[in-house]
Amino acid sequence: MAKNKHKAAQCYRKGVEAIKIENFGVAKSMLTKAYELDKENPDIMLKLGQVLVAAGYTHEAVEILRKCVKRKPNHPDSLLLLSQAYMGLSQIDAMHGTLDKALAWDPTHGACLHAKVVGYMNAGQLDQAQEVLNRAQAIDDPHPLILLSQAKLARAKKDYSIGIDAAKALLEHPRALDRHKRSARFELGHLYDAMGEYDQAFAFFKLANAGHIHGKVLHADSIISMWTPEMLKSIPQSTVKTDRPVFIVGMPRTGTTLTEQILIAHPLVAGVGECPLMIQMLRRRSPTSLGIAEVDAYAREYIELCDGHVDASITRVIDKHIGAERTLGLISRVFPNAKVIHCQRDPVDTCLSSYFQNFGTNVPYSRDLAQLGKHFVAYQRVMAHWYEVLDLEILPNLYEELVADPEPRSRALVEHIGLAFDQQCLRFHESRAHVSTASSVQVRSPIYQSSKQRWRNYEQHLGPLIDQLGEFAQGATPFLSKHGA
């Protein structure tokens, strides 16, 4: 029996409204309250599951969405969300199995077909992705997302004219939603970029970003003023000793995925992807209130999560969670023996590449060039602070050097995490592992250098970005000169 259906409905409505403005903290709070008041309502479960997936609470999302599916077993939208939660946990067989159940019920479900195609593409299985689309050709009046899948796969296969036709057809589709059109514009930007038609590409990227809510930039002053040397000393270091965790920190599009893939090609290394647990721990309570019991509990919780993701034979676990620049202070107390790799890239290329990516709600500051510049400068200030106050071993890792001469840089990465080099690290692109970031297609190829100084193709459009970057627009990478590489 529901405790209070009327109050549950009120909390549900508030949660849905919070989702619309991308306030996932409020949405999670309201929908959790709604669920506590009405635990039999599958609509509440579905929305709560949506928020949990978006916010990175994938274990909790799987739990709630499984319950939702039990109450609505033939509901493709529930199964689709559950498949996304499985993908977040790198349970790829479960992801495909769940999508297959949804498609058995509705073979025309566009979002599920799209998820299948993207899932195969993320694993480098382009032939299987094409088979899904071949079967979808029999569908009368296909969903707009099938057209988006066609465009994405065509770009991966370098069939650019086919991709452009599919993306433009999506823009004209009578059932296309605004978010579908945004995705199509991003895809058209990438297609025209690949063809060297840079002004046309930028026009589509600008249109795509204009349809997003602009997020907030990193607040460097609050992080620096909070994490003083005195404050750090007041938090005890964990007594749970391990050198297993390795954290990759860097703004999006700085080679974090490439670095991760090089390392996890080593037989003694595995990854947990963009694991949100450290961010969640940072938000649970004020770090200044942590005692030894709480710090040790955090360490054990994180180790337990890693144990659930990787084999016991693995000696290093790579975590490249978004926003790691916020968590390094906490990491230094929970895992004082952890190794950190700081990925960097030409500042203008970094920001422009982020502007060109459809990150959804994950990187909201990427939707405006001036805002990207402000965020980059704030990020640099925060990282300079961490280099100054933390005892963690941080290795600067410059993208341009890594792609120009992969072997010595790859050896330096492996040496930094305390392992002997393995030649498989140079053959990372042969892996069939699932990669669910914006770099999934690139890491299926040997290292390439075509992204260096890419911004020169768009220089006439970048005034707002360059103005905000200031001295960084000259390509400054301060941590390499100060700390060595």
N, C-alpha and C positions, 0 to 999 in steps of 0.2 A: 504493500500500500504506500502511495506517495504521502509524504509528511504534509506538504502544503503545495498543491498543484498551482494555485494562483500565484504564490510567491515564486515558485519555480519558473513559471511562465514569464514573470517580470524579469528575473535574472537572465533568462534565456534571451529575451529581447534586448537587454542591455549588452549582453555578450555579442549578439549578432551585430549590433550597431558599432561596437568596438572593433570588430573584425573589419568593417567597411572602411574605417580610418586607420587600419593597421596598428591599432593599439592592442597588441597581443597579451600584454601583461594584464590589462583590465579584462579582456575577453576571457582569458584563462580563469581569472578569479571568479567572474560572474557565471561562467558556464560550469565551473566546478561546484559552485553553490547550487546552481540549478539541478545538477546531477545528484548532489547530496539530498536534495528535497524531493526528487522524483527519479529514482534509480531504475524505473522500468520504461522510461521514455526513450525510444531509439533516436528520435530527432535531436534530443539533447546530447545523446552519446555521439551522434554523427558530428555535430558542430564542435563538441569538445575535442573529439578526435582530430578534426581539421586544425584546430588551434594547436594542439599538442604536436602534430606533425610539423606545422609551420614554425613553431618555436623550438623544435629540436628535442622535445621530450618523447623520443621514439619508443622507449620501452613502455611508458605509460600509455602512449597512443595505441600500441598493439593490444594491450590489455583491454582498453575501453572499446576499441573497434571490434575485437573478437566478440565481446558481449553484444555489441550493436548488430553484428552479422547473425548471431544466434536468433535475435528477435526479428531480423529482416533478412533471411538467408538468401533471397533472390533479388537483392537490391544492389545493382551494379555500382552505384555511387559509394556505398559502404565498403564494398569489396575493393574499389579503386583506392580509397583512402588507406585501407588496410595494406594494400600492396605498396603504397608509398612509405608507410611506416616500416614494412619489411625491408624496403630498399635502404632506408636510413640505418638499419641495423646490418646492412650488407648480407641479408638473407635472400639471395637472389633467386634461388629455387622456389622459396616460399612466395616471393613476389610474383614470379611468372605463374605459379600454380593458382594463386588467388585471382590474377587477371584472367586466367583460363576459365575459372569458375564463372566469373562475371560475363565473359564472352559466350560461354555455353548458354547462359540465360538470355543474353542480348548480343548477338554477333555483330550488330551495327553500332554498338556503343563507341562513339568517337573517342572519348577520353581514355577508355581502356585500350583501344587499338593504338592510340598515340603512345600510351605508356609502354605497351609492348615494343613498339618500334624504337623508342628512346632507350628502353632497357637493353635491347640487343645492340644498339649503337654504342652505348656506354661500355659494353663488353667487347667492342670491336667486331661484332658479328653482323656485318652489313648484309650478307646474303640472307640471314634469317629475318632481318628487318625488312628486306625487300619481299620476302615470302608473305609476311603479314600484309603488306600493302597490295601485293598481287591478289590475295584473297579478298581484300576490301574493294577491289575494282567491281565486284559483282553487286555492290550495294547501290541501290537507287538513291539519289539525293544524299550523297555522303556528308557526314558531319564536317564542319570546318576544320576540326583538329586533324582529320585525315589529310586534308590539303597541307596543313602545317607539317605533318610527318613527311609528306612527299617532298616538300621544300627542303627540310633538314637533311633527309637522306640524299637528295640530289646534290646538295652542297658537299656532303661528305664524299660523294663519288665524283665530284667535280663536273657534274652535269648542270652547269649554272643556268642555262636557258630554261631547262625543265623546272628548276627550282624557282626561278623568277615567275614563270607562268603559274605555278601552283600557289605561290604566295600572293600574287595579284588576284588570282581567282578567289582566294580566301577573303581578301578585302572587299570583294563584290558579293560575297555569299550573304543571302538574306538572313541567315540564322547566326551569323558571326557576332559574337559579343565584343565589347570593347577590349577585353583582355586578349581575345584571339587576334584582333587586329593589331594590338601592340606587339604581340609575338611575331606576326607576319612582317611588320615593319622592321623589327630587329633582324629578322631573317633576310629581308631584302637588302638591308644595310650590309650584312656579311657577304651576300652574293655579289653585290656591286663592288664591294671592296676586293673580293677575290678576282674580279674581272678588271680591276684597275680603274674603275669609274668612280673616283673618290668623292667628287662633289655630289654625285647622285647618292652614293653610300651615306655620306654625312647627313644629307637631307632626310633620309629615312631614319637614321639613328636619332636625329633631333626630334622628329615627329614621335618616335617610339617613346623616348624619355619624357616628352611633354605630357604624355598620358598618365604619368605616375605621380603619386604624392611624393614631395621632396622630404627626405628625412633630415635628421640632425647630424651635425659633425661631431667628432670626438671632442670632449671637453677636457683639454690637456691640463688646465689649471687645477681642476678638482682632483685629478688623479695624482698629480705631482705634489699638491699640498697635503693630500691624505697619506700617501706612501712615503713618509719621511724615513730617514735612517732610524730615528728614535722609535717611530711606530713599528717598523719592521722588527726591531729588537724586542719589542713588547710582545710579539707573537712567537710562541715557542716553535722550534723546528720539530717535525714529526720524529718519533722514535722508531717508526716503521721504515726500515732501511731497504731501499731498492734502487737500482740504477736502470731499471727496465724502461721507464717512460722517457720519450724524446719528444719535445714540442717544437713544431715548426711555426714560426711567427712571421707575418709579412702581410702587407696590404694585398687584396685580391689582384691576381694577374701579375705577380712578381716571381712566378716560378715555384710557388709552394707545391703545386701538384706534381710538377716535374721532379722536384727534389724528393717528394714522398715516393714517387714511383721508382726512382733510382734506388732508394734505400730499401723499399720493400721487395725489390727483386733479389736482395740478399736472402739466403735460405734461413738465416736466424732472425729476420726482421719481418714484422707484420704491422698493419695499420688499423686504426679505428676510425679513420676518416675525419670528418669535421665533428668530432665528438663534443657535445655541448655541456658535458658534466662539470668542467671547471667553471664555466660561466654560471651555471646553475648554483654551484657552491658559493660563488662570489656574491650572488644575490640573496642567498638564504638568510644571512645575518651579517651584521657588521663585523668585518675582520678583526676589529679591535676587541671584540668580545670573545674571541677564540682562545680557549685554553688547550692544554696538551691533549685532553680527552677528545675534544672536537677536531683538532688537527689530525690526530691519529685516526679518528673515525673517517675523516675525509680521505686519508690515504688508503685505508682499507677498502672503502667504497669504490674508489677509482680502480684499485688493483683487482677487485672482484669483477668490475665491469670488463676490464681487459681480459681477465681469465675466461669470461664468457664469450669473448670474441675471437681469441687466438689460441693456438695450440700451446701446450706446456713446454714444447721444445723451443719456443720463440724467446729470445733473450732481450730484444728491444721492440718496443711498441711505439709507433709513430702516431702522434695526435696533431692535426693541423686545424684546430677549431677556429672559426671566424671570431675575431675580436680577442685573439690571444694577447695582444698588447695591453689589454685591460687586466689580464689574469696573472701576469708574470710575478707580481708581488706575492700573491697567494701561492702560486706554484713554488716559489722559493722557500716557503715555510713547510708546505705539504711534502714536497719532493726536493730536498736540498741537493741531492746528487743527480738530479735530472740534467740532461743536456738539452740545449736550445740552439736552433738554427734560425738565423734571421735572414730571410730572403729579401733582396733588394733588386731594383731594376731602374733604368732611366726614369726619373720622376714624371716626365710628360707622357712617355709610353705607358707607364703604370696607370695614370689617371685616364688617358684616352681609351685604353683597353677595357678599363672598368666601365666607362661610359658606353662602350659598344656592347656590353653584356646585359642580357635580360636576367638579372639576379632575382627577380620577383621581389619578395619582401626582405631578403637577407641582407642587402647592402643598399639601404635607401638613400644614402648620401651620394650614390653614383649617378643620380639622375640629372645632375646639373653640373656643368663644367666648373663654374666658380666655386660651388660647394665642394667639389672634389679637390680643388686646389687648397681650400681652407683645411679640409680634413687631412690632406697629405702633410701640411705644415704642422698641424697639431700632432699627428702620428709621430713625426720626426722628433718633436719635443718630448713626447712620452718615452720613446725608445732611448733617447739620449739620457733621460733620467734613469731608466732601468740599467743602462750600462754603468752609470755612475754609482748606484746604490746597492745593486744586487751582487751576490757572490756566485750566482749561477754562471756556468761556462757557456757563453754565447758565441757562436761562430757566425760572422757575417758571410753571406753567400750571394754573390752578385750574378744575376741572371745572364748578363752579357758575357761574363767570363765562363760561366758554365756551358753555354751553348757554343762558344768559340773554341773551347778546348776541354771537352767533357771528361776525359780520363783523369787528369790530375785533380780537377775539382771534385769528381766523384770519389776519388781516393781520399781526399781531405774530408769529405762528408762522413765516409765510413770510419775513418780514423777518429774523427771527433766523437762518434758515439761508442768508441771503444771496441771495435771489431776489426778482424783481419779482412782485407779486401777480397771480394769474390767477383770473378769476371761476369757473372750474371747481371751485376749492376750496370754494365754497359749494354746489356741486351734487354733492358726493361720494357722496350716497346713490343717485345714478342709475347708479353704476358697477356693472358685472357681475363685477368682480374677486372671486376666491375669498377668503373670510375664515374662517379656521378657529379662531377664538377663541370664548370664551363670549359675545361681543358681536356675533356674526355677523348675528343677526336685527335687532338695534337699529340697526346702521349701514346697513341698507337703507331706513331711514326718515329724513325730515328730523329735525334736532336737536329733541329733546323734553326737557321739564323735570320729568316725573313722577317721576324717581328722586331729586329733591332732598328731603332730610329724610324719606326713606322709612322710616327707622328708627323714627320716631314711632309707626308702626303696630304696632311690636313691642316698645315700650319696656318693658312689664311682664316680658318674657322676657330682658332684656339685662343684668341685674345683674352677672354675672361679667365681661362685656366692659367695661362702664362702670367697674367697680372697677379693672381693670388699666390702662385708658386714662388714668385720673387726670385731669390738667388738659386732656388732649387731648379728653376727652369733651365739653368745651364748644365744640368745633369749631375749635380753634386751628390756624392754618396759618402757622407761624412764618416760613417762607422767603419768603412774599409780603411780609410787613412789613419784613423785614430787607434784602431784595434787590430789591424791586420786581417788577412783573409786566409 
